[in-house]
């Protein structure tokens, strides 16, 4: 049995958005310490890891570890109805998840079926990263927007004191360069110059839920999966994205 309450229902919607941007179904593992989820997208190109501690909730009663499999697309649609100043209560109700919005004007109740979802991926990719960069979320979103009309792919290059973004397509070519001590780049660590390319659509979906003023940490190595980390309030969201290798 569990009953979980969060004072800002729209905040929980933002958390779920960071997951549903990549996967349509997933299993929330609810323990006394908090809630976690790990899932691969259907194409097995990316992985999402989500965790939020119990301190993020105003009420967190969990008798024993519980797994709740959900259609995340429907869950996100339901949460999108959250109104200003509404609280959110989630609790188990047999084979369904009971959801209640509590606000100044009254209460609204929904139920979602709990699904039996196949086992989540067990292991994260093991990569010894060569480059790590901390960049503002709004800066990275603008950078990727610049590449949108040029190519379906975006490339990252690092040197000791610089970070470069490159894109090339029928519409033209782009190269942006940022110094490691620029206003947008909080930190740049390069043990070895790196060069790697990713599918633009996946990367945009990965960072879509990142708050504009949050920092995004990107860790990568030439021709290896990249790891992306950022926070949504108390929640930690991490992703792995496989590189695009031209055939």
C-alpha positions as CSV (number, residue, x, y, z in Angstrom):
1,X,0.0,0.0,0.0
2,X,1.2,3.5,-0.7
3,X,-0.2,7.1,-0.6
4,X,1.9,9.8,-2.0
5,X,1.1,13.5,-2.1
6,X,2.9,16.4,-3.9
7,X,1.8,20.0,-3.3
8,X,2.4,21.1,-6.9
9,X,0.7,18.8,-9.4
10,X,2.3,20.6,-12.3
11,X,5.7,19.8,-11.0
12,X,5.0,16.1,-11.2
13,X,3.8,16.6,-14.8
14,X,7.2,18.1,-15.6
15,X,8.9,15.1,-14.1
16,X,6.8,12.6,-16.1
17,X,7.4,14.7,-19.3
18,X,11.1,14.0,-19.0
19,X,10.3,10.2,-19.3
20,X,7.5,10.2,-21.8
21,X,9.6,12.2,-24.2
22,X,11.3,8.9,-25.0
23,X,9.2,6.0,-23.8
24,X,5.5,5.2,-23.9
25,X,5.4,2.6,-21.1
26,X,7.5,2.2,-18.0
27,X,7.6,0.9,-14.4
28,X,7.9,3.2,-11.4
29,X,9.6,1.4,-8.5
30,X,8.3,2.9,-5.3
31,X,10.3,2.3,-2.1
32,X,10.6,4.0,1.3
33,X,13.5,6.1,-0.1
34,X,11.8,7.4,-3.2
35,X,10.7,6.6,-6.7
36,X,12.9,5.4,-9.6
37,X,12.3,4.3,-13.2
38,X,14.7,2.9,-15.8
39,X,13.6,2.2,-19.4
40,X,14.8,1.9,-23.0
41,X,13.0,3.6,-25.8
42,X,11.4,1.3,-28.4
43,X,14.2,1.7,-30.9
44,X,16.8,0.9,-28.2
45,X,18.8,4.0,-29.1
46,X,18.3,5.7,-25.8
47,X,17.8,4.9,-22.1
48,X,16.2,7.1,-19.4
49,X,16.9,6.8,-15.7
50,X,14.7,8.8,-13.3
51,X,14.8,9.1,-9.6
52,X,13.2,11.4,-7.0
53,X,13.7,11.2,-3.2
54,X,10.8,10.9,-0.7
55,X,11.7,14.5,0.6
56,X,10.2,15.9,-2.6
57,X,6.7,14.9,-1.5
58,X,4.6,16.5,1.2
59,X,3.2,13.0,2.2
60,X,5.0,9.8,1.5
61,X,3.5,6.6,3.0
62,X,5.0,3.4,1.5
63,X,4.5,0.2,3.4
64,X,6.6,-2.0,1.1
65,X,8.5,-1.7,-2.2
66,X,5.9,-1.6,-5.1
67,X,6.3,-1.6,-8.9
68,X,3.7,0.3,-10.8
69,X,3.7,-0.2,-14.6
70,X,1.9,2.5,-16.6
71,X,1.0,3.7,-20.0
72,X,3.1,6.8,-19.6
73,X,1.5,8.6,-22.6
74,X,-2.0,8.4,-21.0
75,X,-0.5,9.3,-17.6
76,X,1.1,12.4,-19.0
77,X,-2.2,13.4,-20.7
78,X,-4.0,13.0,-17.4
79,X,-1.4,15.1,-15.6
80,X,-1.6,17.8,-18.2
81,X,-5.1,18.6,-16.8
82,X,-3.4,19.8,-13.6
83,X,-4.6,23.3,-12.7
84,X,-2.9,26.1,-10.8
85,X,-2.6,25.6,-7.1
86,X,-3.7,21.9,-7.3
87,X,-2.1,19.2,-5.2
88,X,-1.7,15.7,-6.5
89,X,-2.4,12.5,-4.5
90,X,-1.4,9.0,-5.9
91,X,-2.3,5.7,-4.3
92,X,-2.8,2.1,-5.2
93,X,-6.3,0.9,-5.8
94,X,-6.1,-2.8,-6.5
95,X,-4.8,-3.2,-10.0
96,X,-5.2,0.5,-10.7
97,X,-3.4,3.7,-9.8
98,X,-5.8,6.2,-8.2
99,X,-5.0,9.8,-8.9
100,X,-6.6,12.8,-7.2
101,X,-6.2,16.5,-7.9
102,X,-7.1,18.7,-5.0
103,X,-7.5,22.4,-5.5
104,X,-9.4,25.5,-4.3
105,X,-12.4,24.6,-6.4
106,X,-12.7,21.0,-5.5
107,X,-11.4,17.5,-6.2
108,X,-11.0,15.5,-9.4
109,X,-10.3,11.7,-9.4
110,X,-8.9,9.4,-12.1
111,X,-7.8,5.8,-12.2
112,X,-5.2,4.3,-14.5
113,X,-4.8,0.5,-15.1
114,X,-1.5,-0.9,-13.8
115,X,0.3,-2.8,-16.5
116,X,2.5,-5.8,-16.4
117,X,5.6,-4.5,-18.3
118,X,8.5,-6.6,-19.3
119,X,11.6,-6.4,-17.2
120,X,13.5,-3.1,-17.2
121,X,17.0,-3.0,-18.6
122,X,19.5,-4.2,-16.0
123,X,22.7,-2.4,-16.9
124,X,23.8,1.1,-17.9
125,X,26.4,1.4,-20.7
126,X,30.0,1.4,-19.3
127,X,31.8,4.3,-20.8
128,X,35.0,6.0,-19.7
129,X,34.2,9.5,-20.8
130,X,36.7,11.8,-22.4
131,X,34.8,15.0,-22.2
132,X,32.3,16.5,-19.8
133,X,30.6,19.8,-20.2
134,X,28.1,21.7,-18.0
135,X,26.0,24.0,-20.1
136,X,22.9,26.1,-19.5
137,X,19.7,24.4,-20.5
138,X,18.4,27.3,-22.5
139,X,21.7,27.7,-24.3
140,X,21.7,24.0,-25.5
141,X,18.1,24.3,-26.6
142,X,19.0,27.4,-28.7
143,X,22.0,25.6,-30.2
144,X,19.9,22.6,-31.3
145,X,17.3,24.9,-32.7
146,X,20.0,26.4,-34.9
147,X,20.7,23.0,-36.4
148,X,17.1,22.1,-37.0
149,X,16.8,23.3,-40.6
150,X,20.2,22.0,-41.7
151,X,20.5,18.4,-40.7
152,X,18.9,15.5,-38.9
153,X,22.1,15.0,-36.9
154,X,24.3,17.2,-34.7
155,X,28.0,16.8,-33.9
156,X,29.9,17.7,-30.8
157,X,33.6,18.4,-30.8
158,X,35.9,19.2,-27.9
159,X,39.4,20.5,-27.5
160,X,41.2,21.4,-24.3
161,X,39.5,24.8,-23.9
162,X,36.6,24.8,-26.4
163,X,33.3,23.1,-27.2
164,X,32.1,23.0,-30.8
165,X,28.7,22.1,-32.3
166,X,28.6,21.2,-36.0
167,X,25.8,20.4,-38.5
168,X,25.9,19.8,-42.2
169,X,23.1,19.1,-44.7
170,X,21.6,20.1,-48.0
171,X,20.5,23.4,-46.4
172,X,24.0,24.4,-45.5
173,X,26.6,24.0,-42.7
174,X,26.9,25.3,-39.2
175,X,29.7,25.5,-36.7
176,X,29.4,27.1,-33.3
177,X,32.3,27.4,-30.9
178,X,32.2,28.2,-27.1
179,X,35.1,28.8,-24.8
180,X,35.3,26.8,-21.7
181,X,35.1,29.9,-19.6
182,X,32.1,31.5,-21.4
183,X,28.9,32.6,-19.7
184,X,27.0,29.6,-21.0
185,X,29.6,27.0,-20.2
186,X,29.9,26.5,-16.5
187,X,32.5,23.7,-16.7
188,X,34.5,22.0,-19.4
189,X,36.7,19.0,-18.6
190,X,38.6,17.4,-21.5
191,X,41.0,14.5,-20.9
192,X,41.1,13.8,-24.6
193,X,39.7,15.7,-27.6
194,X,36.4,14.0,-28.6
195,X,34.2,13.9,-31.7
196,X,30.8,12.3,-31.8
197,X,27.5,12.7,-33.7
198,X,23.9,12.1,-32.5
199,X,20.4,12.1,-33.9
200,X,19.1,15.6,-33.4
201,X,15.5,14.5,-32.8
202,X,16.4,12.3,-29.9
203,X,18.6,14.9,-28.2
204,X,15.9,17.5,-28.5
205,X,13.4,15.1,-26.9
206,X,15.9,14.3,-24.1
207,X,16.4,17.9,-23.0
208,X,12.8,19.1,-23.7
209,X,11.8,18.8,-20.0
210,X,14.9,20.5,-18.7
211,X,14.1,23.8,-17.0
212,X,15.5,26.8,-18.9
213,X,17.8,28.0,-16.1
214,X,19.0,24.5,-15.1
215,X,22.5,23.1,-16.0
216,X,22.8,20.2,-18.3
217,X,25.8,17.9,-17.9
218,X,26.9,16.1,-21.1
219,X,29.5,13.4,-20.9
220,X,30.8,11.8,-24.1
221,X,33.6,9.9,-25.8
222,X,34.4,9.5,-29.5
223,X,32.0,6.9,-31.1
224,X,30.5,5.9,-27.7
225,X,27.1,6.6,-26.1
226,X,26.6,10.0,-24.5
227,X,25.3,10.5,-21.0
228,X,23.0,13.6,-20.3
229,X,22.1,14.6,-16.7
230,X,20.0,17.4,-15.3
231,X,17.7,18.1,-12.4
232,X,14.0,19.0,-12.2
233,X,13.7,20.3,-8.7
234,X,14.7,17.4,-6.4
235,X,14.4,14.9,-9.3
236,X,17.4,13.6,-11.1
237,X,17.1,12.6,-14.8
238,X,19.8,10.8,-16.7
239,X,19.9,9.6,-20.3
240,X,22.2,7.5,-22.5
241,X,22.1,8.1,-26.2
242,X,23.8,6.0,-28.8
243,X,25.9,7.8,-31.4
244,X,24.9,8.1,-35.0
245,X,27.4,6.3,-37.2
246,X,26.9,6.9,-40.9
247,X,26.7,3.6,-42.8
